[in-house]
């Protein structure tokens, strides 16, 4: 009944407040979407024009090399004589050097210009800005432009290709501008860096993607996009280019699972600029509006919840209080709090009677629970005392029986003796401190047992000053580190490995390091091990136990630190303050 009353009031007030707000929001959002779509189309048109203007500037700077030769026949004749290795005069030398200087000036001042080529049909020579002179075609690596030039019937065109400066270097993607000569049979080529051209064309633009496409449907350049468009996207853009047919074209086109506003404008050399703005870009303008709506709705819901709760609380406060008190009593909890609904003597007397009954019941339950816990703790303590001592006595019996059968000490006796010493060491008070020498002696007994199992699988050696042997340290802290290196580092190796225990003292800190030459771990495995150590949960491991004891005894500065590299080994270390170990 209480829940139904609360829900009824909550729905009533929510409907009154939120329905008008949500209605106004959707109307406002529709207007925003429409205006944003208009802004996208306007911005796309401006950006497409800006990209075309920048592209035209680039091609104009490339075309100046042709104009330099076409407007000066004498300079063209001098270049032909120079390339054909004919005897040239003083004027030819001056004009040729002037052209080479112009090539060099272009490539140095226009960073997007990679190189300029000047080629005449019928000669095995090529004038390049890259070498600053003539290069034999037979000795030049970048020749993949030659078939395009020979086969093309156009006088001026742009082509995407890879420029091979040397046979041993990686190719460089470039756009090559071709312009055939009018005076002689030959061509002037300007190679433009593709990456720098992208930056120049896309600078300051709000476009998501833009493409340069020639009349044949070949994609010469893609800017802004991070992935190559699929065939469906290419077909959609090519169809749009053909629809443009020399005039500007714009429409909403779907490709790459996204709807784009595409503006296509014709550019120089028979190419087209396709400027694409994603419809999803105006979603960002709605995020703020949606976020504000969610905040308003959250405030409204919180307010409505508070109103509904307050009204319901007034109606059911006294019933809720007694239900809560009896429920807490059933769970074994008792709260001696004065209820807020007490306003007269009747409420006070009734509350005192209920509280007295609850208090007596609670005290009886607590007394019975503590008696049961005390008995259970006593039984557990007795069992913990019996089981380890029984195991220790059993090991000694096995040692005597083995000596009785063999009549002399054997490896079995030595293993049992070492294991007995380890068990005896473990049974002592774990809260007491031991010396570093005691801990190392215990570690050597563990190593002695493992030798019988692994033989020459590993070599364990120690590196520390004997002066440190009297340093106090908590018990059973070294053996888990060596065991971890042995089982997880050395054991998986095909051959043998090394484990080194290094103990040093520096600046009032004792540093213990265990280094192995095992299989090691990659960063992901190291992170997973840190997670297990710092948050062991129900799956406890030896390193987690060591780490927890170090932190409890010495603080956060003494946590385990792990360095590892795959197929090289692992280093686990910790440090403890000498002032707290004394």
C-alpha positions in Angstrom: 0.0 0.0 0.0 2.8 2.4 0.9 4.6 1.7 -2.4 1.4 2.1 -4.4 0.7 5.4 -2.7 4.3 6.6 -3.4 4.2 5.5 -7.1 0.8 7.1 -7.7 2.0 10.5 -6.3 5.3 10.2 -8.2 3.6 9.6 -11.6 1.1 12.4 -11.0 3.6 15.1 -10.3 6.1 13.9 -12.9 3.4 14.1 -15.6 2.3 17.6 -14.6 5.9 18.9 -14.7 7.8 17.0 -17.3 5.3 16.6 -20.2 5.3 20.3 -21.1 9.1 20.6 -20.7 9.8 17.5 -22.9 7.3 18.8 -25.6 9.1 22.2 -25.7 12.4 20.5 -25.8 11.6 18.4 -28.9 10.2 21.4 -30.7 13.4 23.4 -29.9 15.6 20.5 -30.9 13.9 20.2 -34.3 14.6 23.9 -34.9 18.2 23.5 -33.9 18.6 20.4 -36.2 17.2 22.3 -39.1 19.4 25.4 -38.6 22.4 23.2 -38.0 21.8 21.4 -41.3 21.6 24.7 -43.1 24.9 25.8 -41.4 26.6 22.6 -42.5 25.6 23.1 -46.1 26.8 26.7 -46.1 30.0 25.8 -44.4 30.6 22.9 -46.8 30.2 25.2 -49.8 32.7 27.7 -48.4 35.2 25.0 -47.4 34.9 23.3 -50.8 35.7 26.7 -52.5 38.6 27.3 -50.1 40.1 23.8 -50.9 39.7 24.5 -54.7 41.4 27.9 -54.4 44.3 26.4 -52.5 44.5 23.6 -55.0 44.5 26.1 -57.9 47.4 28.0 -56.2 49.4 24.8 -56.0 48.9 24.0 -59.7 49.5 27.6 -60.7 52.9 27.5 -59.0 53.6 24.2 -60.9 52.4 25.7 -64.2 54.9 28.7 -63.9 57.7 26.3 -64.8 56.0 25.6 -68.1 55.3 29.3 -68.7 58.9 30.1 -68.0 59.9 28.0 -71.0 56.9 28.6 -73.3 57.4 32.4 -73.2 61.1 32.3 -73.9 61.9 30.2 -77.0 65.6 31.0 -76.7 65.6 29.5 -73.2 64.0 26.3 -74.5 66.6 26.0 -77.3 69.4 26.4 -74.8 67.8 23.6 -72.6 67.6 21.3 -75.6 71.2 21.9 -76.5 72.2 21.3 -72.9 70.2 18.0 -72.7 71.4 16.8 -76.1 75.1 17.4 -75.1 75.7 19.6 -78.0 78.3 22.3 -77.9 76.7 25.2 -76.1 77.7 28.8 -75.9 78.0 31.3 -73.1 74.4 32.4 -73.4 73.2 28.8 -73.3 75.1 28.3 -70.1 73.6 31.4 -68.5 70.0 30.5 -69.5 70.4 26.9 -68.4 71.8 28.0 -65.0 68.9 30.4 -64.7 66.4 27.6 -65.2 68.1 25.4 -62.7 68.2 28.2 -60.2 64.5 28.7 -60.7 63.9 25.0 -60.1 65.9 25.2 -56.9 64.1 28.3 -55.8 60.8 26.7 -56.3 61.6 23.5 -54.3 63.1 25.5 -51.5 60.4 28.1 -51.1 57.4 25.9 -51.8 57.9 23.1 -49.3 55.1 21.0 -50.9 57.1 20.8 -54.2 59.2 17.7 -54.2 61.0 18.1 -57.5 60.8 19.4 -61.1 61.6 17.2 -64.2 62.2 18.5 -67.7 62.2 15.8 -70.4 62.6 15.9 -74.2 61.6 12.9 -76.5 64.4 11.0 -78.1 67.0 11.7 -75.5 68.4 9.5 -72.7 68.7 12.5 -70.4 66.5 14.2 -67.9 66.9 17.6 -66.3 65.9 17.4 -62.6 65.8 19.9 -59.7 66.7 17.0 -57.4 70.2 16.5 -58.9 70.5 20.1 -60.0 71.5 19.0 -63.5 71.2 16.3 -66.1 70.7 12.6 -65.1 70.8 9.6 -67.5 67.5 7.8 -67.7 69.3 4.5 -67.4 70.7 5.6 -64.1 67.6 7.2 -62.7 65.3 5.2 -60.4 62.1 7.3 -60.7 60.8 6.3 -64.2 57.2 5.2 -63.5 56.0 8.5 -65.0 57.3 7.7 -68.4 54.6 5.2 -69.5 51.9 7.7 -68.4 53.5 10.4 -70.5 54.0 8.3 -73.5 50.4 6.9 -73.5 48.5 10.1 -72.6 47.1 12.2 -75.4 46.3 15.1 -73.1 48.4 18.2 -72.9 47.9 18.8 -69.2 46.9 16.4 -66.4 47.5 15.4 -62.8 48.4 11.8 -61.8 48.9 10.1 -58.4 52.0 7.9 -58.2 54.9 6.8 -56.0 58.2 8.6 -56.6 61.3 6.3 -56.3 64.4 8.5 -55.8 66.6 5.5 -55.1 66.1 1.8 -55.6 67.0 1.1 -52.0 64.6 3.7 -50.4 60.9 3.6 -49.8 58.7 5.3 -52.4 57.2 8.7 -51.7 53.5 9.3 -52.6 53.2 12.4 -54.8 50.8 14.1 -57.2 52.6 14.7 -60.5 51.5 17.7 -62.7 52.2 17.1 -66.4 52.4 19.8 -69.0 53.5 18.9 -72.5 55.8 21.3 -74.3 54.6 23.3 -77.3 57.9 24.1 -79.0 59.5 20.6 -78.7 58.2 17.1 -78.0 58.6 16.9 -74.4 57.1 17.5 -71.0 57.5 19.5 -67.8 56.6 17.6 -64.6 56.2 19.0 -61.1 56.1 16.4 -58.2 54.0 17.5 -55.2 54.3 15.9 -51.8 50.9 14.2 -51.1 51.1 14.6 -47.3 52.0 18.3 -47.4 49.4 19.0 -50.0 46.8 17.4 -47.7 47.8 19.8 -44.9 47.8 22.8 -47.1 44.4 22.1 -48.6 42.7 21.1 -45.4 44.2 23.8 -43.2 41.5 25.8 -41.4 38.7 23.7 -42.9 35.8 22.2 -41.0 35.4 19.3 -43.5 35.3 15.7 -42.3 36.8 14.5 -45.6 37.7 15.8 -49.0 38.8 14.1 -52.2 40.5 15.1 -55.4 39.0 13.0 -58.3 39.8 13.2 -62.0 37.3 12.9 -64.8 38.1 9.2 -65.2 37.0 8.5 -61.6 40.5 8.0 -60.2 41.0 9.2 -56.6 44.1 11.4 -56.6 44.0 12.6 -53.0 42.1 12.0 -49.8 42.3 14.5 -47.0 41.1 14.4 -43.4 39.8 10.8 -43.6 41.6 8.2 -41.5 40.6 5.2 -43.5 40.5 4.5 -47.2 36.9 4.7 -48.5 35.4 1.4 -49.6 34.2 0.6 -53.1 30.6 1.6 -52.3 31.8 5.1 -51.1 34.0 5.5 -54.2 31.1 4.6 -56.5 28.8 7.1 -54.8 31.4 9.9 -55.2 32.2 9.0 -58.8 28.5 9.0 -59.6 28.3 12.5 -58.0 31.3 13.7 -60.1 29.7 12.5 -63.3 26.5 14.2 -62.3 28.4 17.4 -61.8 29.8 17.3 -65.4 31.8 20.4 -65.1 29.4 22.4 -62.9 29.1 22.5 -59.1 27.0 19.8 -57.5 25.8 19.3 -54.0 23.6 16.7 -52.3 23.3 14.4 -49.2 25.0 11.1 -50.0 25.3 8.0 -47.8 28.6 6.1 -47.7 30.8 4.4 -45.1 27.5 3.9 -43.0 27.3 7.7 -42.6 25.4 10.4 -44.4 27.5 13.2 -45.8 26.7 16.5 -47.4 28.9 16.5 -50.5 29.8 19.6 -52.4 31.6 18.9 -55.7 33.3 21.7 -57.6 35.3 21.5 -60.8 39.0 22.3 -60.5 42.1 22.7 -62.8 43.4 20.0 -65.1 40.1 18.2 -65.4 39.8 17.3 -61.7 37.1 17.8 -59.2 37.1 18.7 -55.4 34.6 16.6 -53.4 34.1 18.2 -50.0 32.3 16.0 -47.4 30.8 17.0 -44.1 29.3 14.3 -41.9 25.7 14.7 -40.7 27.0 13.4 -37.4 28.9 16.6 -36.9 25.7 18.5 -35.9 25.0 15.8 -33.4 27.7 17.5 -31.3 25.6 20.6 -31.2 22.8 18.6 -29.7 24.9 17.0 -27.0 24.9 20.1 -24.9 21.2 20.5 -25.3 20.6 16.9 -24.4 22.9 17.2 -21.4 21.0 20.2 -20.2 17.7 18.4 -20.7 19.0 15.4 -18.7 20.1 17.8 -15.9 16.7 19.4 -15.9 14.9 16.1 -15.9 17.2 14.8 -13.1 16.4 17.8 -11.0 12.7 17.4 -11.7 12.7 13.7 -10.9 14.6 14.3 -7.7 12.2 17.1 -6.8 9.2 14.9 -7.6 10.7 12.0 -5.7 11.2 14.3 -2.7 7.6 15.6 -2.8 6.1 12.1 -3.2 8.3 10.8 -0.5 7.5 13.6 1.9 3.8 13.2 1.4 4.0 9.4 1.7 6.2 9.7 4.7 3.7 11.9 6.5 1.0 9.3 5.9 3.0 6.2 6.8 5.8 7.5 9.1 4.7 5.8 12.3 4.0 2.5 10.5 7.3 2.6 8.7 9.2 3.3 11.9 7.8 0.3 13.7 8.2 -2.0 10.7 11.9 -0.8 10.5 12.5 -1.3 14.2 11.1 -4.9 14.2 13.0 -5.7 10.9 16.2 -4.5 12.4 15.6 -6.6 15.5 15.1 -9.7 13.3 18.4 -9.0 11.7 20.1 -8.6 15.0 20.7 -4.8 14.9 19.4 -2.2 17.4 19.2 1.5 17.0 18.3 3.7 20.0 17.1 6.7 18.0 14.2 9.0 18.9 11.7 8.9 16.0 10.8 12.2 14.3 7.0 11.5 14.4 6.7 11.8 18.2 4.5 14.8 19.0 2.4 13.8 22.1 2.6 11.6 25.2 0.9 8.6 23.5 3.6 8.4 20.9 6.3 8.7 23.5 4.8 5.9 25.8 4.3 3.5 22.8 7.8 4.2 21.6 9.4 3.5 25.0 7.5 0.2 25.4 8.6 -1.0 21.9 12.2 0.2 22.5 12.4 -1.7 25.9 11.2 -4.9 24.3 13.6 -4.6 21.4 16.5 -3.7 23.7 16.0 -6.8 25.9 15.7 -9.1 22.9 18.8 -7.6 21.3 20.9 -8.0 24.4 19.9 -11.6 24.8 20.8 -12.4 21.2 24.1 -10.6 21.4 25.0 -12.5 24.6 24.1 -15.9 23.0 26.1 -15.0 19.8 29.2 -14.0 21.8 29.1 -17.2 23.8 28.9 -19.2 20.5 31.8 -17.3 18.9 34.0 -17.8 22.0 33.4 -21.5 22.0 34.2 -21.7 18.2 37.4 -19.6 18.7 38.6 -22.0 21.5 37.9 -25.1 19.4 39.7 -23.6 16.4 42.8 -22.6 18.5 43.0 -26.1 19.9 42.8 -27.6 16.5 45.5 -25.3 15.1 47.8 -26.4 18.0 47.2 -30.1 17.4 47.4 -30.4 13.6 50.9 -28.8 13.0 52.5 -30.6 15.9 51.0 -33.9 14.8 52.5 -33.3 11.3 55.9 -32.4 12.8 56.0 -35.5 15.0 54.9 -37.7 12.0 57.9 -36.3 10.0 60.3 -37.2 12.7 58.8 -40.7 12.8 59.3 -41.1 9.1 62.9 -39.9 9.4 63.6 -42.6 12.1 61.9 -45.3 10.0 63.8 -44.4 6.9 67.1 -44.4 8.8 66.1 -47.8 10.3 65.5 -49.4 6.9 68.6 -47.9 5.2 71.0 -48.1 8.2 72.6 -44.9 7.0 71.5 -41.3 6.2 70.1 -40.9 2.7 68.6 -38.2 0.6 65.2 -39.1 2.0 66.5 -38.4 5.5 68.0 -35.1 4.5 64.7 -34.0 2.8 62.7 -35.0 5.9 65.1 -33.2 8.2 65.0 -30.1 6.1 61.2 -30.2 5.9 61.0 -30.7 9.6 63.1 -27.7 10.2 61.0 -25.6 7.8 57.8 -26.7 9.6 59.3 -26.0 13.0 60.4 -22.5 11.7 56.8 -21.9 10.4 55.2 -23.0 13.7 56.9 -20.4 15.7 55.1 -17.1 16.5 54.6 -15.4 13.1 54.3 -12.0 14.7 57.8 -12.1 16.1 60.8 -10.7 14.2 63.7 -12.9 13.1 67.2 -11.9 11.9 68.1 -11.9 8.3 70.5 -14.7 8.9 67.6 -16.9 10.3 65.5 -16.1 7.2 68.3 -17.0 4.8 69.0 -20.3 6.7 65.3 -21.2 6.3 65.6 -20.3 2.6 68.6 -22.5 2.2 66.7 -25.5 3.6 63.9 -24.8 1.1 66.5 -24.7 -1.6 68.0 -27.9 -0.3 64.7 -29.7 -0.8 64.1 -28.3 -4.3 67.6 -29.5 -5.4 66.4 -33.1 -5.2 63.5 -32.3 -7.5 65.0 -30.0 -10.0 68.7 -31.0 -9.7 70.6 -28.6 -12.1 67.5 -26.8 -13.4 68.5 -23.6 -11.6 71.4 -22.0 -9.6 70.5 -19.9 -6.6 73.2 -17.6 -5.3 73.3 -14.8 -2.7 74.7 -11.3 -2.7 74.8 -9.5 0.6 77.1 -8.3 3.3 77.5 -10.4 6.4 77.1 -7.3 8.5 73.4 -7.3 7.5 72.7 -10.8 8.9 71.7 -9.3 12.3 69.1 -7.1 10.7 65.6 -7.9 12.1 62.9 -8.8 9.5 59.5 -10.3 9.5 59.3 -14.1 9.2 58.7 -16.1 6.0 59.2 -13.2 3.6 62.0 -14.4 1.3 60.9 -18.0 0.5 57.7 -17.0 -1.4 59.8 -14.7 -3.7 62.3 -17.5 -4.6 59.4 -20.0 -5.1 57.7 -17.6 -7.5 60.9 -17.2 -9.5 61.4 -21.0 -9.6 57.9 -22.1 -10.5 56.9 -19.2 -12.8 60.2 -18.1 -14.2 62.8 -20.9 -14.3 60.5 -24.0 -14.5 59.0 -23.2 -17.9 62.5 -22.8 -19.5 63.8 -25.4 -21.8 67.2 -25.2 -20.2 68.5 -24.1 -16.8 68.4 -20.6 -15.3 69.7 -18.4 -12.5 68.1 -16.9 -9.4 69.9 -14.2 -7.5 69.0 -12.9 -4.0 70.6 -9.5 -3.5 70.3 -7.5 -0.3 71.7 -4.0 0.1 71.6 -1.1 2.5 71.3 2.5 1.5 70.1 5.7 3.1 68.5 3.9 6.1 66.6 1.4 3.8 67.2 -2.3 3.4 66.5 -3.4 -0.2 65.8 -7.0 -1.0 65.8 -8.0 -4.7 65.1 -11.4 -6.3 66.3 -11.6 -10.0 65.8 -14.5 -12.3 66.6 -15.3 -15.9 63.3 -17.0 -16.5 60.6 -16.6 -19.2 59.7 -13.1 -18.0 56.4 -11.3 -18.6 55.0 -8.8 -21.1 53.5 -5.5 -19.8 49.9 -7.0 -19.8 51.0 -10.0 -17.7 52.9 -7.7 -15.3 49.8 -5.5 -14.9 47.7 -8.6 -14.3 50.1 -9.8 -11.6 50.0 -6.4 -9.9 46.2 -6.6 -9.9 46.3 -10.1 -8.2 48.8 -8.9 -5.6 47.0 -5.7 -4.7 43.5 -7.1 -4.9 43.8 -10.9 -4.2 40.2 -11.4 -3.3 39.3 -15.1 -2.8 42.2 -16.2 -5.1 45.2 -15.5 -2.8 48.7 -16.1 -4.0 52.1 -16.2 -2.2 53.2 -12.8 -3.5 49.9 -11.2 -2.4 50.5 -12.6 1.1 54.0 -11.2 1.2 52.8 -7.8 -0.1 50.0 -7.5 2.4 52.4 -8.4 5.3 55.0 -5.9 4.1 52.4 -3.1 3.9 50.9 -3.9 7.3 54.3 -4.1 9.0 56.3 -1.3 7.2 53.7 0.8 5.3 53.0 1.6 1.6 56.6 2.3 0.7 57.4 -1.4 1.2 55.1 -2.7 -1.4 56.5 -5.2 -3.9 57.9 -3.8 -7.1 58.0 -5.9 -10.3 60.1 -5.3 -13.4 59.9 -7.9 -16.2 60.7 -8.4 -19.8 59.5 -11.2 -22.0 62.1 -14.0 -22.6 64.7 -12.1 -20.4 63.6 -12.5 -16.8 61.9 -10.9 -13.8 63.0 -8.7 -10.9 60.9 -8.5 -7.8 62.0 -6.2 -5.0 60.9 -4.5 -1.8 62.5 -2.2 0.7 62.0 -1.8 4.5 63.1 1.1 6.7 65.9 0.0 9.0 64.5 2.3 11.7 61.3 0.2 11.8 63.0 -3.1 11.5 65.0 -2.6 14.7 
